[in-house]
Amino acid sequence: MALRRPMVAGNWKMNGTAQLAQELFNKFATKLQNDSAEVVLCPPSIFLESVRQQLDANKEALNGCLVRMGAQNVSQHDFGAYTGEVSGQMLKDSGCRYVIIGHSERRRMYGETSDIVAEKFAAAQKHGLTPILCVGESGPAREARRTFEVIAEELDIVIEKNGTMAFDNAIIAYEPLWAVGTGKSATPEQAQEVHAFIRKRLSEVSPFIGENIRILYGGSVTPSNAADLFAQPDVDGGLIGGASLNSTEFLSLCSIAMSA
């Protein structure tokens, strides 16, 4: 459990402004009081430099609080004629420590297959980034009682292509597709059931990894439901979408994680 420091990761998606980063850091500096939880900001790539500048400028004011920077996506390629793509080395050079891999919107809207996701997972780790791997089932899959089957397949292909120890440096985010951006959220019991399954599945590969990997919940997390979600024994924080764009709400989620 010592390795499972709670995390709150804010995925801005294609939203936000440079001013939002400044507003967040102003509040972090006065409200975040300890390093019991890790905070990760994942803005659009065009704002990475702005967030990095704010992070550097506020290091002393943050008083040791763990605020990191992450990206929303990475290319599976190191370099080349891939217009609009960003490589792992570029993200590393920009100051990123984390990168979201396989978000449901990338899979659904941009045709990212599980094979591509596994390649991006490898590319992130190759360049010293920690992947935040998103897994989750659709509404029809849940209704058909295929939740565990879908998630097992998404985990297994990463292990198959990257080796049994691939999750030694990784984070998982369970994001039920039926809850992402819908205002619906899994109940704490539903989240715990799936998180426990993920932990057990990885324990079969490595008991150490299964015990210590952080598993976040993502899917309409708000200050009103976060305490109950984060209190579950296998929920180690949240991957936050809409609420990460409101500095007051996001700060509240960080505070809840720090006291979970």
N, C-alpha and C positions, 0 to 999 in steps of 0.2 A: 504493500500500500504506500510505502514511502515514495515510490517513483510516480505514483498516480496523483500528481498535483492537479487539482481541477483547472479546467481551461474554459475560457469564453472566447470564441472566435467570431468576429463580425464579418460576414460576407456582404459587402455593399452591393454586389452584382453590378449592373450598369446604372449606378446611382451615385449620389454624393458629390461633394465639392471639396476644393482645397480648404475652404473655410470650415467645413465639418471637422476635418482633422485638427485644426487649431482649437475649435470648440471642445472637442473631446479631450485633448491634452490639457487644456486649461482646467477642466473638471477633474481629470485624473490626478493632477498635481495637488489638488486641494482635498479630494475625497478618498482616493485609494490609499489605505493606510498600512498595508502589509503585502508580503509576497506569497501569501498562502494560495493564491490562484494566479494563473498565467493568462494574460490578455493578448489576443492576436487581432490585428486589424488587417483585413484583406480588401483593399480598395481596388478600383479599376487600375490597370497598369499605368495609365497616364498620370495617376496621382501618387505613384509609389515614391517618387523623389520628394514630393511635398510632405508625405507622411514621414519619410526618413529624416527630413530636415527638422520636422517637429519633434521627432523622437530624440534626435541628437541635441536639440536645443533645450529639451526638458528633462534630460537625464538626472540632473541634480534635484530638480523639483519633484521628480517621481519618487525620490527617496527609497530606491531599491525595489520598487514595485516592478513586476515583470511584465513589461509591455513590449511585444514583438511585432514584426511585420510579416505578412504573408501575401501570396498572390492567389488569384482565382483560377488560374489555368497555366499549363506549361506545354510546350511542344515536346513530342517524343523524339524530335530531331535535334542534334547539337548545333547545326548551322545549315545554311543553304538557301535555295530559292523557294522560300515558304512565306510568301507575302502575308504580313499581318500577324505572324506567329512570334512568340517570345521563347527563347531557349532557357534551359535551367541555369546555364552560366550567366546569362543576362540578369536573371532574377537574383542569383547569388550576388552578383556585382552591385545590384541595386539595394542590397541590404536585407533581402528576404531570408527568413529562416524556415518558413513553411509555405506549402502550396496545396491548394484544394485540388483533388484529383477525382474525376468521375462524378461530378455533381449531376444530379438527375436532369437538370436543364441541359447540360452538355451532352448527356447520353440521348435525351429525347429530341432536342432541337437540332443538334449538330452531328448526330449519327455516330457518336463515340461508342464503339463496341467494347465489350469487356477486354478483348485483345488489345485495343488501342489504350484503354485505361491502364492495363498492366504494363504497356510500354512506357506510358507517361510516368507511372509509378517508379519504374526503373530509372528513367531519365532524371527525375527529381533527386533520387538518392545518389545517383552518379555525381551530381554536382553539389552534394552536401546539403540538400534541402530535405526537410521532413515532410513526406506526403500526408495529407489529411484525406484518407480514402473514404469516399461516400458510397454507402450501400443502402438498399432499401427496396421495398416491394410496392407494386401498384395497388390501387384499390381492388381491381378484379383478382389479383393474385392473393390478396389477403382474404377476400371472400371465398376463394377456392381453397383456403388453408394451405397456401404454397409459400408463405412468408419465409420459413426456414430454408426451404429448398432454393428459393431465389437468392437469398443472402449467402448460403453455402456456395452456390455456383460463382457468385461474384468474388468471394474470398479465395476460393480454390484456384481460380485461373491466375490470380496474382501470385499465389504460392507456386503454382506449376511453372510459371514463366520466370520467377525471380528467386526461387529457392525457399527452403523451409524457414530460413531465418529472416525473410524479407520484412517481417513485422517487428523486428527488433528495434528499428528506427522508423516508426510510423504511428499514426493516430487514425482511428476509425471514427467516422460519423455515421450513425444510423439516421437516415432521413426517409421516413415512409413517404412515398410519392404522393399519397392521397392527403398528406398534411402540409406539403411544401407550398407556401403561398396561398393556402386556401382558408386560413383562419382556423382550421381544424387542427387538433393536436392529439397525439396518442395519449392515452391516460398514463399516469405514472406506472401502473401495473403492466400495461402493454409495452411500454418502453423498457421496463426492467426485464420482462420476459425475453425480448429480443436481444438486449444487451447481454443477458446471462447466456443465451445461446451462442452469441459471437465469442464470448470469453471462453466458453467450454470448447467451441470448435477450434480455437487457436491453442488452447491448452493441450489438445490432442497432438499438435505439432510441437509445441514447446511449453511445458508447464510454467516456465519463467515468463515467457511472453504472455501467455494467457492471463497470468495473475497481474502483470504490471502494465500491459498496454492500456492507454487511455481510450475510452469509447465515449464519444460525445453524442448527444441527441440533437437532431435538427428537424424542425417542422413546426412553425408557428409557436415558438417559445416567446413568452412575454413575462413581465414581472409578476403577473397574477398566477401563472402556473409553474414558474421556474423553481420555486422552493421545493414543491412536491416532487418535481422531476429530478432535481439535483440531489435530493435526499435518498434516492434509490441507491442500493449498494453497488450496482454495476454501471451507474451513470456518472460520468466524470466531468460533466459540464455540458456546454451547448455550442452548436454551430448556429449562429443567429443571423437571420436575414433581415426582415423589415425593421425589427426593433434596434438593429445596429445603426440605423440612420437617424435615430432620435437619441441625442446625447444623454438626456435624462433617463430614458428607459434602458439604454445600454449600460450606463453607470450603475443603475439599480441591479441589473443582471450580474454585473461583475461583483457587486457587494454581496449578492445572494450566494454566488459561487464561493466567495471567500469565507463565508460563514457556514457553508454546507457541511 
